[in-house]
């Protein structure tokens, strides 16, 4: 589902304030969570000095060897190709029916 170079959007405000809902990113790396829960984590280019982290799925803590790479759980994002542009829907609704055939 996730791959390097994929355009994604954040769907919530990240709890530690790293990003806000609606911000656009490009996936740079993907990995499995080091806590062992088998969920994916995504690197979008943000950095941090935090080396002890808590998994949002398992609630288990784990240490990072490289504090500069800030990995985020996949639940914080959605691929842009899955998002629906509301302006396109409004435009379609407002078109006369004969133009939609």
Backbone bond lengths (Angstrom), bond angles and torsions (degrees), N, CA, C in turn:
res aa  C-N    CA-C-N  psi(-1)  N-CA   C-N-CA  omega(-1)  CA-C   N-CA-C  phi
1 X - - - 1.448 - - 1.527 111.84 -
2 X 1.301 117.14 -40.16 1.473 120.59 -179.96 1.520 109.24 -103.60
3 X 1.337 116.56 142.74 1.461 119.51 177.84 1.526 110.07 -151.40
4 X 1.312 115.09 155.59 1.463 121.88 179.80 1.522 109.60 -59.83
5 X 1.334 115.95 133.54 1.459 121.32 179.79 1.521 114.10 90.82
6 X 1.322 117.91 -5.27 1.468 122.21 -178.38 1.531 110.45 -72.02
7 X 1.329 116.32 136.22 1.460 121.71 175.12 1.524 108.64 -82.11
8 X 1.346 116.30 128.38 1.462 121.18 -179.18 1.520 109.96 -134.64
9 X 1.329 115.51 164.26 1.459 121.74 177.94 1.517 108.33 -130.49
10 X 1.331 116.46 142.43 1.460 120.02 176.82 1.530 108.58 -77.30
11 X 1.323 116.23 137.77 1.467 120.69 -176.28 1.519 112.77 -107.63
12 X 1.329 117.59 -3.68 1.464 121.70 174.89 1.520 108.86 -143.59
13 X 1.314 115.77 165.82 1.457 120.01 169.94 1.520 106.79 -76.60
14 X 1.322 117.10 123.92 1.457 120.92 -178.26 1.524 108.27 -64.77
15 X 1.338 118.59 132.54 1.467 122.10 -173.38 1.530 115.70 -53.23
16 X 1.333 118.01 -34.84 1.467 118.33 -179.20 1.524 113.00 -92.73
17 X 1.338 116.94 7.30 1.459 121.20 174.91 1.517 115.64 84.80
18 X 1.323 118.37 11.60 1.471 120.84 -178.01 1.526 112.16 -65.56
19 X 1.343 117.18 -32.47 1.467 121.23 177.60 1.521 109.56 -156.34
20 X 1.316 114.80 165.43 1.464 121.62 -178.63 1.529 110.45 -114.32
21 X 1.309 116.17 161.22 1.464 122.36 177.43 1.525 110.15 -55.53
22 X 1.325 116.23 134.96 1.453 121.93 177.03 1.515 115.31 92.86
23 X 1.314 118.29 -4.81 1.466 120.14 177.88 1.525 110.17 -73.94
24 X 1.309 116.15 141.57 1.464 122.32 -178.73 1.525 110.53 -97.37
25 X 1.340 115.52 141.22 1.453 121.88 179.64 1.522 109.42 -140.73
26 X 1.326 115.30 167.79 1.461 122.82 172.14 1.526 106.62 -120.92
27 X 1.324 116.79 129.41 1.463 121.09 179.16 1.524 109.25 -65.02
28 X 1.332 116.08 126.56 1.461 120.51 177.48 1.523 111.91 -102.94
29 X 1.345 116.26 -33.82 1.468 121.31 178.13 1.525 108.57 -152.02
30 X 1.340 115.70 154.90 1.467 122.33 176.19 1.525 107.55 -133.84
31 X 1.325 116.32 142.09 1.464 120.99 176.62 1.524 109.71 -150.75
32 X 1.328 116.35 166.87 1.463 121.96 171.85 1.519 107.70 -82.70
33 X 1.328 116.60 146.38 1.460 121.17 -179.79 1.529 109.97 -60.69
34 X 1.327 117.92 133.46 1.460 121.08 -178.59 1.528 114.50 -68.78
35 X 1.326 119.17 -9.47 1.464 120.40 -179.94 1.526 111.33 -76.24
36 X 1.353 116.97 -14.46 1.452 121.11 178.75 1.519 114.86 98.37
37 X 1.322 118.50 4.42 1.477 121.30 -177.53 1.529 112.99 -78.13
38 X 1.325 117.25 -9.45 1.472 124.15 177.01 1.523 115.21 72.26
39 X 1.331 119.10 12.45 1.466 120.22 172.66 1.529 108.05 -83.75
40 X 1.308 115.57 162.99 1.461 120.89 -179.37 1.517 111.13 -89.71
41 X 1.321 114.41 148.31 1.448 121.78 170.27 1.521 107.66 -121.42
42 X 1.332 114.73 147.75 1.462 121.53 -174.68 1.520 109.35 -122.72
43 X 1.322 115.17 136.06 1.461 121.39 173.86 1.521 107.74 -106.57
44 X 1.343 116.10 123.46 1.463 120.93 -177.25 1.529 112.58 -115.96
45 X 1.336 116.54 13.77 1.457 119.97 176.16 1.517 115.24 101.31
46 X 1.315 117.81 0.73 1.459 120.55 178.96 1.525 109.45 -85.16
47 X 1.330 116.45 150.65 1.457 120.00 -179.60 1.527 110.55 -121.26
48 X 1.336 114.78 162.49 1.460 120.82 -178.57 1.517 108.97 -160.57
49 X 1.312 116.45 154.42 1.458 121.62 175.09 1.528 111.32 -96.43
50 X 1.331 117.67 0.09 1.458 121.85 -179.45 1.528 108.65 -70.77
51 X 1.320 117.03 124.03 1.459 119.75 -179.89 1.518 113.13 -108.84
52 X 1.324 118.60 -16.97 1.464 121.25 176.02 1.525 107.53 -107.89
53 X 1.330 116.30 124.10 1.467 120.25 -175.50 1.515 110.66 -128.32
54 X 1.327 116.06 162.74 1.456 123.23 -179.83 1.524 108.91 -121.62
55 X 1.326 117.80 127.32 1.466 122.56 179.82 1.527 109.49 -72.34
56 X 1.341 116.52 132.85 1.468 120.23 -179.73 1.521 112.40 -74.16
57 X 1.338 118.18 -16.94 1.471 121.08 179.38 1.525 112.28 -90.93
58 X 1.315 115.95 -51.93 1.466 120.10 -173.94 1.520 113.36 -93.83
59 X 1.331 116.16 -15.40 1.466 122.49 -175.73 1.538 111.81 64.46
60 X 1.334 116.63 19.65 1.459 122.01 177.03 1.523 109.44 -93.02
61 X 1.309 115.43 142.88 1.450 120.62 176.29 1.515 111.29 -87.76
62 X 1.322 116.08 153.08 1.461 121.90 175.92 1.519 108.95 -152.18
63 X 1.314 115.96 156.27 1.467 121.41 -179.69 1.512 110.41 -103.51
64 X 1.306 115.72 145.14 1.461 122.83 175.62 1.515 108.62 -104.02
65 X 1.318 116.97 136.16 1.455 120.68 176.73 1.520 110.79 -76.84
66 X 1.337 115.90 -35.74 1.466 120.47 -179.63 1.518 108.01 -108.67
67 X 1.291 116.67 103.11 1.451 120.62 -178.67 1.511 114.03 -71.84
68 X 1.333 117.42 -12.69 1.460 118.99 -176.16 1.531 113.36 -78.68
69 X 1.337 117.96 -25.14 1.466 120.70 179.56 1.519 108.19 -90.08
70 X 1.320 116.63 125.28 1.465 121.36 -177.33 1.526 109.05 -106.42
71 X 1.319 116.29 100.48 1.459 122.51 179.79 1.522 109.59 -84.59
72 X 1.349 116.24 143.35 1.466 121.75 179.02 1.515 109.59 -127.16
73 X 1.317 116.04 145.60 1.450 120.74 179.13 1.515 110.62 -67.22
74 X 1.318 116.37 146.33 1.462 122.26 -177.47 1.529 113.71 -61.67
75 X 1.328 118.48 -21.97 1.476 120.32 -178.58 1.522 112.47 -65.58
76 X 1.319 116.91 -16.02 1.461 120.57 -179.83 1.527 113.33 -80.91
77 X 1.336 117.70 -7.30 1.461 121.42 -172.49 1.529 112.92 -131.83
78 X 1.329 114.88 160.74 1.463 123.05 169.77 1.524 106.91 -137.64
79 X 1.339 116.65 143.56 1.468 119.24 174.84 1.527 110.00 -64.32
80 X 1.304 116.98 141.43 1.472 120.30 179.76 1.512 111.86 -63.06
81 X 1.345 118.37 -30.77 1.459 119.90 -179.00 1.528 112.02 -69.43
82 X 1.334 118.42 -13.03 1.463 121.73 175.67 1.532 111.76 -92.75
83 X 1.314 116.32 -12.91 1.472 120.22 -177.28 1.523 109.78 -82.25
84 X 1.302 116.37 145.54 1.462 122.42 178.98 1.519 108.38 -104.91
85 X 1.306 116.29 130.57 1.458 121.24 178.00 1.525 108.38 -82.24
86 X 1.318 117.48 111.98 1.466 122.42 -175.75 1.529 111.53 -61.96
87 X 1.325 118.03 -30.89 1.466 119.92 179.84 1.531 110.87 -65.18
88 X 1.331 117.52 -34.37 1.466 120.63 176.57 1.525 110.70 -66.84
89 X 1.327 117.33 -38.67 1.464 120.57 178.53 1.522 111.00 -65.98
90 X 1.316 117.02 -43.22 1.464 121.06 179.44 1.513 110.27 -62.54
91 X 1.314 117.45 -42.46 1.458 122.08 178.51 1.530 110.80 -60.46
92 X 1.331 116.73 -43.39 1.460 120.42 179.78 1.531 111.32 -66.26
93 X 1.323 117.56 -40.93 1.466 121.53 179.46 1.519 111.14 -62.68
94 X 1.311 117.05 -36.58 1.463 121.79 -176.29 1.525 113.83 -81.99
95 X 1.337 119.04 -8.81 1.461 121.53 178.60 1.527 110.11 -75.69
96 X 1.331 116.82 145.59 1.476 118.42 173.51 1.519 110.65 -61.42
97 X 1.313 117.18 145.16 1.466 123.01 -176.54 1.530 112.97 -54.54
98 X 1.303 119.01 -37.57 1.460 120.82 -177.78 1.530 112.58 -65.49
99 X 1.318 117.91 -22.50 1.459 120.57 178.58 1.518 112.62 -82.43
100 X 1.334 117.65 -13.98 1.460 122.06 -177.37 1.517 112.94 -87.93
101 X 1.328 118.14 -7.81 1.464 121.62 -177.40 1.503 111.77 -79.15
